[in-house]
Amino acid sequence: MRHKAGPLGAVGTAVLCGVLLTSAGCSDLDEVTAGEGGGSGGPATAAHGSALAAVDSLTVKGRAPKTGYARDRFGSAWADTDSNHCDTRDDVLKRDLEDVRYKEGKCVIARGTLTDDPYSGKTIRFTRGASTIDIDHLVSLSDAWQKGAQQWDASKRIALANDPLNLLAVSSGPNRSKGEGDTATWLPANKGYRCTYVAGQVAVKKKYGLWVTGAERAAMRKVLSTCPDQKLPAGDAPTSAPARFHAD
């Protein structure tokens, strides 16, 4: 799972650099906005089935107000929506960590190793109770709320919050600097992972019908034009949670 930066213009870049708290830094944002296609060869041609091709299928609209957003609008954290008797957080840790050791049974993970952390490229040791590794929503729940999710029923919001397609074990520092950022405002410092990262956001937004802003779509195109063959990830989790789950 180891893994690579549309033009915003000089004014847009300056604004981003003025307000963005990111481990990528303004120099990396300058790379994202350096020119169409990432070089002198002009725009890249999107391969069939690629993430780059999928970008143009996303609806473009302005960001809606954050009014009414709360984490519990997406259900209780880490609900067992796939009914495997393990919570979603442990499912993702089990998927993404190596050398996993369990506290009990085959669900509760006591320790493990995140080799080649997607966001920093470092190896991170996980010990339960220590704040070294987070489970990140590629598309943050707040960003989703402002780009369509506030119009959904609770079942779909719960599904998004627990969909493995939208979840990734990462080092906690970079994840917390990302906050609610989308592709236009945050990219991982680990440049080798940027194509995979953005492709994942495109896949989630396409699957759930979330929209993107114009700046976000341009930034997605810019990153993915450096890897036009990057496949669009697929996930088979349903877009509605079982009826036993509820949210405010």
C-alpha positions as CSV (number, residue, x, y, z in Angstrom):
1,M,0.0,0.0,0.0
2,R,3.1,2.2,-0.4
3,H,2.6,4.8,-2.7
4,K,2.6,10.4,-5.6
5,A,1.4,17.1,-7.2
6,G,-5.0,21.8,-11.6
7,P,-3.6,24.9,-11.4
8,L,-4.6,27.2,-8.6
9,G,-2.7,30.3,-9.8
10,A,-0.3,32.5,-7.9
11,V,-3.0,34.2,-5.8
12,G,-4.5,30.8,-4.8
13,T,-1.2,29.5,-3.8
14,A,-0.4,32.6,-1.7
15,V,-3.7,32.2,0.1
16,L,-3.1,28.6,0.8
17,C,0.4,29.2,2.1
18,G,-1.0,31.9,4.4
19,V,-3.7,29.8,6.0
20,L,-2.5,26.2,5.7
21,L,-1.1,24.2,8.6
22,T,0.5,21.2,6.8
23,S,3.5,19.0,7.0
24,A,3.8,19.2,3.3
25,G,4.7,23.0,3.5
26,C,4.3,25.8,1.0
27,S,7.2,24.6,-1.2
28,D,5.2,21.4,-1.9
29,L,2.1,23.4,-2.6
30,D,4.1,25.4,-5.2
31,E,4.9,22.0,-6.9
32,V,1.3,21.2,-7.0
33,T,0.5,24.5,-8.8
34,A,3.6,24.6,-11.0
35,G,2.0,23.8,-14.3
36,E,-0.5,21.5,-16.1
37,G,0.7,17.9,-16.4
38,G,3.7,18.3,-14.1
39,G,6.1,19.2,-16.8
40,S,6.6,20.7,-20.2
41,G,4.8,17.9,-22.1
42,G,1.3,19.3,-21.6
43,P,-1.7,17.7,-20.0
44,A,-1.4,13.9,-19.3
45,T,-3.8,11.5,-21.0
46,A,-6.0,9.7,-18.5
47,A,-5.9,5.9,-18.8
48,H,-9.2,4.0,-18.9
49,G,-10.2,3.1,-15.4
50,S,-7.7,5.5,-13.9
51,A,-8.3,7.9,-11.0
52,L,-7.4,10.8,-13.3
53,A,-10.2,9.8,-15.6
54,A,-12.6,9.6,-12.7
55,V,-11.9,13.2,-11.5
56,D,-14.0,14.6,-14.3
57,S,-17.0,12.5,-13.2
58,L,-17.2,14.4,-9.9
59,T,-19.7,17.2,-9.5
60,V,-18.1,20.6,-8.9
61,K,-19.9,23.0,-6.4
62,G,-18.9,25.4,-3.7
63,R,-18.3,24.3,-0.1
64,A,-21.5,24.4,1.9
65,P,-21.6,25.8,5.4
66,K,-20.4,23.6,8.3
67,T,-23.6,24.4,10.2
68,G,-24.9,21.4,12.1
69,Y,-21.8,19.3,11.8
70,A,-20.9,17.0,14.7
71,R,-19.0,13.7,14.7
72,D,-22.0,11.9,16.1
73,R,-24.0,12.7,13.0
74,F,-21.9,9.9,11.5
75,G,-22.7,7.4,14.3
76,S,-20.7,6.2,17.2
77,A,-17.0,5.9,16.4
78,W,-15.8,2.6,14.8
79,A,-19.1,0.8,14.6
80,D,-18.9,-2.9,13.5
81,T,-20.9,-2.3,10.3
82,D,-19.5,-5.4,8.6
83,S,-20.7,-7.6,11.5
84,N,-17.4,-9.4,11.9
85,H,-17.5,-8.8,15.7
86,C,-14.4,-6.5,15.6
87,D,-14.7,-2.8,15.6
88,T,-13.7,-0.8,12.5
89,R,-10.6,0.7,14.1
90,D,-9.1,-2.8,14.9
91,D,-10.1,-4.0,11.4
92,V,-8.0,-1.3,9.8
93,L,-5.1,-1.8,12.2
94,K,-5.1,-5.5,11.4
95,R,-5.1,-4.7,7.7
96,D,-2.4,-2.0,7.7
97,L,0.0,-3.1,10.5
98,E,2.7,-5.8,10.4
99,D,3.8,-8.1,13.3
100,V,0.4,-7.7,14.9
101,R,0.0,-8.9,18.5
102,Y,-3.5,-9.2,20.1
103,K,-4.5,-8.2,23.6
104,E,-7.2,-10.7,23.5
105,G,-8.9,-12.9,20.9
106,K,-8.4,-11.8,17.3
107,C,-9.8,-8.3,17.4
108,V,-8.2,-6.1,20.1
109,I,-4.7,-5.3,18.8
110,A,-2.1,-4.6,21.5
111,R,0.9,-3.7,19.3
112,G,2.2,-3.8,15.8
113,T,4.4,-2.0,13.2
114,L,3.3,0.5,10.6
115,T,6.1,0.0,8.0
116,D,6.6,2.9,5.6
117,D,3.9,5.2,7.0
118,P,1.9,6.6,4.1
119,Y,2.1,10.2,5.3
120,S,5.7,10.4,6.6
121,G,7.5,7.4,5.0
122,K,8.7,6.4,8.5
123,T,8.3,3.2,10.4
124,I,6.0,3.7,13.4
125,R,5.6,1.3,16.3
126,F,2.0,0.9,17.6
127,T,1.3,0.2,21.2
128,R,-2.3,0.3,22.4
129,G,-2.9,3.5,24.5
130,A,-0.1,5.5,22.9
131,S,-0.9,8.2,20.5
132,T,1.5,7.3,17.7
133,I,-1.0,6.0,15.1
134,D,-4.4,7.3,14.0
135,I,-7.0,5.9,11.7
136,D,-7.5,8.7,9.1
137,H,-10.6,9.3,7.1
138,L,-9.1,10.0,3.6
139,V,-12.1,12.2,3.1
140,S,-12.7,13.8,6.4
141,L,-16.2,13.7,7.9
142,S,-16.3,17.4,8.1
143,D,-15.3,17.8,4.5
144,A,-17.9,15.3,3.5
145,W,-20.5,17.1,5.5
146,Q,-19.8,20.3,3.6
147,K,-19.9,18.6,0.3
148,G,-23.1,16.6,0.3
149,A,-23.3,14.4,3.4
150,Q,-25.5,16.8,5.4
151,Q,-28.2,15.9,2.9
152,W,-28.0,12.1,3.5
153,D,-29.8,9.9,5.8
154,A,-27.9,8.6,8.9
155,S,-27.3,5.1,7.4
156,K,-25.2,6.5,4.6
157,R,-23.2,8.7,6.9
158,I,-22.5,5.8,9.2
159,A,-21.4,3.7,6.2
160,L,-19.0,6.4,5.0
161,A,-17.4,6.8,8.5
162,N,-16.7,3.0,8.6
163,D,-15.9,2.2,5.0
164,P,-12.4,0.6,4.7
165,L,-12.0,2.5,1.3
166,N,-12.0,5.7,3.3
167,L,-9.8,4.6,6.2
168,L,-6.0,4.4,6.6
169,A,-3.6,3.8,9.5
170,V,-1.1,6.7,9.6
171,S,1.2,8.5,11.9
172,S,-0.7,10.8,14.2
173,G,1.3,14.0,13.8
174,P,0.8,14.4,10.0
175,N,-2.8,13.3,10.3
176,R,-3.6,15.9,12.9
177,S,-1.9,18.6,10.7
178,K,-4.2,17.6,7.9
179,G,-7.3,18.2,9.9
180,E,-10.3,18.7,7.6
181,G,-8.1,19.4,4.5
182,D,-9.0,18.3,1.0
183,T,-6.5,17.8,-1.9
184,A,-6.4,21.6,-2.5
185,T,-5.2,22.4,1.0
186,W,-3.2,19.4,2.2
187,L,-1.0,16.7,0.8
188,P,1.2,14.2,2.6
189,A,4.9,15.1,2.9
190,N,5.7,11.6,1.6
191,K,5.6,12.5,-2.1
192,G,5.8,8.8,-3.2
193,Y,2.3,8.3,-1.7
194,R,0.5,11.3,-3.2
195,C,-0.9,9.6,-6.2
196,T,-2.3,6.8,-4.1
197,Y,-3.7,9.3,-1.5
198,V,-5.5,11.4,-4.0
199,A,-6.8,8.4,-6.0
200,G,-8.3,7.2,-2.7
201,Q,-10.1,10.6,-2.1
202,V,-11.4,10.5,-5.7
203,A,-12.7,6.9,-5.2
204,V,-14.5,7.8,-2.0
205,K,-16.1,10.9,-3.4
206,K,-17.2,9.1,-6.6
207,K,-18.6,6.1,-4.6
208,Y,-20.7,8.3,-2.3
209,G,-21.6,11.1,-4.7
210,L,-19.8,13.8,-2.8
211,W,-18.9,16.9,-4.7
212,V,-15.6,18.8,-5.0
213,T,-14.7,22.5,-5.2
214,G,-13.1,23.8,-8.4
215,A,-9.8,24.3,-6.6
216,E,-10.0,20.7,-5.2
217,R,-10.6,19.2,-8.7
218,A,-7.8,21.2,-10.2
219,A,-5.4,20.0,-7.4
220,M,-6.6,16.4,-8.0
221,R,-5.9,16.7,-11.7
222,K,-2.5,18.1,-11.0
223,V,-1.4,15.3,-8.7
224,L,-2.8,12.5,-10.8
225,S,-1.4,13.9,-14.1
226,T,2.0,12.8,-12.8
227,C,0.6,9.2,-12.7
228,P,-2.1,8.9,-15.3
229,D,-2.2,5.1,-15.0
230,Q,-3.0,5.2,-11.3
231,K,-6.0,2.9,-10.9
232,L,-9.1,4.1,-9.1
233,P,-9.4,2.1,-5.9
234,A,-12.4,-0.1,-5.5
235,G,-14.3,-1.1,-2.3
236,D,-17.2,-3.4,-1.9
237,A,-18.6,-2.1,1.4
238,P,-22.2,-1.0,1.0
239,T,-23.1,2.7,1.1
240,S,-25.7,2.1,3.8
241,A,-25.2,0.7,7.3
242,P,-27.3,-2.1,8.8
243,A,-30.5,-0.9,10.3
244,R,-29.4,-1.6,13.9
245,F,-27.0,1.4,13.7
246,H,-28.3,4.9,14.4
247,A,-26.9,8.5,14.4
248,D,-28.2,11.9,15.6
